[in-house]
Amino acid sequence: MAGKRIPGAAGSRKVSLVLYKAYEIQRSLLNAGSAWASMTADLLNDPRSPLAGLGGSQMLASALDVFAHAAAPRGKPAFGIKTIHVDGAIHAVSESTEVQRPFGKLKKFTHAGLPADAPRLLIVAPMSGHFATLLRGTVERMMERSVVYITDWADAKFVPLADGTFDLDDYIDYIVGFLEHIGPGAHAMAVCQPSVPMFAATAIMAANEHPCRPVTLTMMGGPIDTRESPTAVNDHAITKPYVWFKHNVITTVPGNYPGEGRRVYPGFVQLASFMSMNLGSHMMSHYKLYQHMMQGAEDSAEATKTFYDEYRAVCDLPAEFYLQTVDVVFQQHALPKGEFVHRGKVVDLGAITDTAILCIEGEKDDISGIGQTKAALKVTPNLPDDLKKYHLAPEVGHYGIFNGTRWRTTIAPVVDAWIGKFDKKGKGRKLTAVA
């Protein structure tokens, strides 16, 4: 892969480079504005300041604090999971990097409270503009019963051109390589976008009778077949031709990053798209943040800030991966139609015969509609029915499938039970439920 060159005409690179530089200028101005607003808010809140007693000072301070938080610079967050509570006991969490590759790491989380034969679970995080830390709550909850591994995808603007390109084929190869590192008998979970490449990787490994193919595969809110209950996201992907995406949302990384010259789908474009989808609710969240600060409700205000700290931390995607995903997953529907190709060979979902599949969807998911993930159960004709399960989470949106109270209390137990039902440590692959 290191020898591949990144495609793109010189003219379009110049235009897209201007777009990225314009964003960088805007970001610098907002950073300065954020710092000014934060300092002014601190001054207005300081009881020693003569400005603190002026009428309306608290209102202004709260408004400035909201702006300062919204405009503040954000880098890649840390997972920051130091301890975990399991069955009333507190255990220190061990975090390590197991595999380091140009476009992603394999990270491992475990703790001393786990038994020696605890299930090993690979969580495949989305490469969709946010960092893997968006799944912090997923990792934390699953770590209660399992040794957790997670894909920690790189921000493409920090990957030098010398490291080549990264597309869906590479994504699948990375997954296979990570499963090989974990070893036979592991389980897998794909959250949202990676459901497609994880599903394809499972079929490829099954066809090759690979000993490290997952024992169970859980797919959550994934676009297996976006023809089912299409959402606004799906409509956007099919109402414009492939070439529109290539010329309108792909930009070139400027010279102040290690990935200078790399063609990417920038995180700031993805964030703008996500924010615009539910602009009203985001505006209301910030208004409530202002109200909480005015009322002195620090816990509520901090919870909102914590959410947006993660939500606004975005990363760039390799252009070839993004464009291929739009084309193959959302426009061609190649996987459910039996036309998905990996390294020149059609992926046969019928090869999956002994990986138990659990599909989870949210009733109020506005990203992946009801039925899109469940479609995986229809296109695996040779997988016995007792190795298939579907769970619809009532009153749960896309984010709530893998994070929050309902994830922890009602969805994660379903995943734990599914893994426990089939967890095997032997080398045999005739999969049956454990009594």
N, C-alpha and C positions, 0 to 999 in steps of 0.2 A: 504493500500500500504506500510505502514511502516514496515511490517513484512517480506517483500519479500527479498530474498538473491540474490546477483548478481552472475550469472553463470560464469564459466571460469575455465579451468584447471590450476593447479599451475604452470606447466611448461611454458605454454603460457604467464602467468602473468609475470614470471621472464623475458622472452624475451622482452615483450612489455614494462616492466618497464625500462629496459636498454635503449630502444628507447626513452622513454620520458626523461630519465636522460641525454642522449646524446644531446637531443634538449635543455635541460636546460643549459648544459655546453656551447653549441654553442650560446645560447641566451645571457649568461653572457659575453662571449667574444665579441659578437657584441655590447652589451651595452657599454662595456669599449671602444671598437673601435669608437663607435658613439660619446662618450663623448670626446675622444682625438681629433677626426676629427672636432667636433664642436668648441673646444677651439682653435685649430690651425687655422680654418677658421676665427674665430673672431680676432685672432692676425694678420692675413694677411690683414684683412679688416680695421683694426684700423689705421687711418692716423698717429697716434703718434708712431706707431711701425716702426723701421728701416727696417723690412722685407716687409712692404707694398709697398715700391718703387722698389723692385726687379722685374726684368723681369719675366713675367709669373705668378706673385703672384696672380693676380685676377683670372686667369684660375684655378690655384691650389685651391684657396679659394672656388670658385664655385663648383669644383668637390668634394672637401671635404664636403661642405655643403650638396650636393646631397646625398653622402654616409651617412653622419650623420643622415639625415632625414630618409633614408631608413632603417638604422639599429637601430634607436631609440626604446626604450621599449614603449609599448602601453598597457594601461589598458582599462577598460570599459569607453567609452566616455559618457559625459552627453548630454542630449537633448539640454539644453542651449537655449531654446526658451523664450526670455524675453518679447518681444513685437511683435505685429502683426499689419500690415497695412491693413485695410479693408475700401474700398470706401473712401479713402482719410483721414481716421481717424486712429490714433495710439492708440492701447489698450494694457494694461499690460496683460501678459499671466499668468494664474494660473496653476501650475503643482502639482498634488498630487498623492499619492499612495492609491488606493481604496481597493485593496485586496492584501495580502501578503501570498504566499504559497511557499513551498520549491523550486520548480522548475520554478517559475515565478510569477511576480506581474501583477496586473492590474493598469495601470496608467491612469490618467485623465488630459486632457488639455481643458481649456476653457478661456473665456475672457468676460469682462463686456459688450462688444458690441453686444453679441449674444442675441436674444430675448428669453424670458422665455420658449417659445415652440420650440426652435431650435431642429433640428433632433439630435439624439444621435447615434453616429457611433462607432462601435467596429472595430478597425484595428487589424487583426491577423498577427503579424510579423513572418517571417520565423524563424525556428529553424534549421539553416543550416550552422552554423559556424560564422555568423556575429551577432552583437548585434542589438537590435530593433532600435537603433539610426541610423542605415542605412536608416530607413524610416523617418528621421527627416523632410525632404522636403515634404513627403507625409502628415505627421501630420500637418505641418505648413500650407499647402495649404487647406486641408480639414477643418481645424479649422476656416477658414474664415466664413463658413456657418453652421458648426455643432459643437456640443460638442463631442470631440474626446476621445475615450478610446483606449489604445493599450496594447497588451500583451508584457511584458518585460521579456523575458525568461532568466533564470539563466545560468551562466557559470557552467557546471556540475562539474568542478574540485573544485568548492567552496561549493558543496552540500555534507554534510557528509553522509557516508554510512547508518547511522541510519535513514535517511529520505527515504530509500527504493529506488526503481527503477522508471523509467519513460519511458513509451512506447506510441505507438499510441493510445491505449485505454485511457491512462491517459491524453494525449494531448486533445482528444475529450472531456473528462470529465472536464478538465480545461476550455475549451471554453464554454461548457454548463453552468458551474458555473459562469463564468464571465458574460454571457448574463443574467443569473438570477439576478446577482447583479445589472446590468444596468436596468433591468426591461422590461416589455412589450413595444412593439412599437419601438424597436431599429433596427438599420441597421447594416450590417456587410460587411467588406471588407477583403479579403484574398490576400496577395501578394506572388506570387510564390508558394513555397512548401506547405504552410498551406491550399492551395485551396482544397486539398484532405480531410484532417480532418475537415475543416470547412464545406465542402459540405456534408460530412458524418454526422456531428453534426446537420446540418439543417434537414437532412432526418430523423434522430433519433427523434429530437424534434417534427417534423411534424407528425410522426407516433404516437407519444404520445400526440398529440394536446397540446403541451407545450405552455403556453401563452407567453413565452419569446422567441419563435423562431423568427428569424429576419424577418422584413418586406421586406427588399431587401437584396440581397447578390451579391456583386461585386467580381469577381475573375479575377486576373490580372496575366498573364504569368504563369499559374499553370499547373502542370503535371497531369491533370485529366485522359488523355489517351495518354501515351507516344508512342503508336503505330502510332500515327499521326505525320508525318514529324519528325522522330526521329533525334535528334542532337547528337553531340559527347558525351555529358553527358549521354544521354540515351543509346548510344551504349556501353559506358564503363560499365554501370550497368548491361547489359544483356550478355556481352561477357565473363564474369567471373562468376563462381558459387557462391552461397551464402557463402559457407565455405571459399572461397578465401578472401572475405571481412572480415569475422570473424577473420581470422588468420593473415591478412596482414595490416589492417588499424585500428584495435582496439588495444588500449593500456591501461595501468594501470596508474592512477594518482599517482605520487610519494609522499613521506612523507612531503614535504614542503607546501602542500595545505590541506585545511580542508577536501577535498574529497578523501583523501588518500585511495588507494585500489579500488576506483571506476573504472569500466571499461568504457572507453569513446572512441569516435571518436574525436581525437584532432583537435583543430582549426588550428594548424600549418600544418597539413596534408591537410585540406580543402583549406587553403590559397595557399599552393604549387600547388594543383590541379587547382585552379582557375587561378593562375598566369601562369602556363604552358600551359593552353588552348590558351591564347593570349599573349605569351611571347614577340613576336615581337612588339606588340602595347604597352606593358608595358615598354619595353626598349626604344621605341621611345618617350614615355611620359616623361621618366627620362632624355633623351637627350634634349628634348625641355625644361624641367625644368632647365637644365644646361644652355641652350642658353638664356632663359629668365633672369636668374640670371646674366649672363655675360652682357646682354643688359640693365640691370637695370629695367626690366619690372616686378616690384614687385607684381602688382595685379595678373598677369598671373601666376607667380611663386607661389604665395600664394594660388591661386585656386587649382593648382595641388597638393600642399602639403596638403591642407584641404581634398581633395578627398582621398589621400592615407593614411592620418591619420585615416579615417574611414574604408577604405578598408582593412588595415592591422590590425585593431583591431578585433581579432577573439576570439571565445570562444569554449569550448569543448561541444560535444553533448553526452548524455547518450547512451551507446552502444546499449542497447535494442531498443531504439527509432530509431537510425540510421539503424541498421540491419533490423528491421521490415519494415522500409520505403523502403529500397532497395528491399526487398523480395516482399512485398505486392503491392507497388506502381509501381516500375519499372520493376520487373521481372514477377509477376503474373498478373498485370493489373486488380487487383481484383475489384476495384470500378466500372469501366465502364462495367465489365463483370457480375456485379450483385453478386459477390462472397465475397465482403468485409464484414468482421465479426467484430463486436464490442461487447465485453463482452459475447462472445458465441452466439450472434444472428446476422443473416445476415441483413445488412443494405439495406432497400428498398428505392431506389431513387424515385420510383413511389409514395411514400407518400408525396412528395413535391407538393403541389397544390396551395399554396397561398403566396409563397415567390418569389418576382420578381427577376429574375436572369439576371445580366449583365456580359458578358464575354469580357475581353479586352486582345488583343494580340498585340505584336510589329512585324512589318514586318521584321525586321532584328534581331529578338531574336534568339541568338545562344544557349540559355539554354533550353527554352521551345518552341518548333517549332510551326509554324502556324497550328491550328486545335486542339492542345492538350487541350487548355482551352475551346474552342468552343464546344468540345465534350460534355460538361455538358448539353448543350441545347438538345442534341440528346437522352440523357439517363434519361430525366425527362418527360416521356410520358403523365403524367397527369397534367402538368403545362400548362395553356393556352398560346397560342402564343403571346398574347399581354402582357404577363408577362415575355417575353424573349427578350433579345437584345444582339447583337454582335457588337463590335467595333474593327476594325483593324487600328492601328496607323501607318501611313506610315513613312518610314525612321526612325523608332525607334527600338533601341535594347532593351535588357532585362532591363538594369538599367534605361533606359530612360522612361520605362513604368510608373514608380512611382517616378521619380526624374528628376529635370532639367527643362529647359524652355518649352519643348513640353508637359511635364506632366502638368505644371502649366497652360499653355495657351490653350491646345487643348484636353487633356485627362481628367483632373480634372473637367472641365465644363460638360463633358458628365456624369460623376459620380454624380455631384451636381444635374443635371437635372433629372437623374434617381431616386435619393433619393427624390427629391422634388415632383416628379410625384406620388409617392406612400406613402409619409409620412403621417401617421395617428396617432393621439394621443388617439383615442378611444379604447375600448376593443374588438370591433367587428373584425372578421378576414376574412370577405368576401372582399378580396382585389380588389379594382378597382382604376384606375388612377384618380388622382385629376385634375379636369378641370383647 
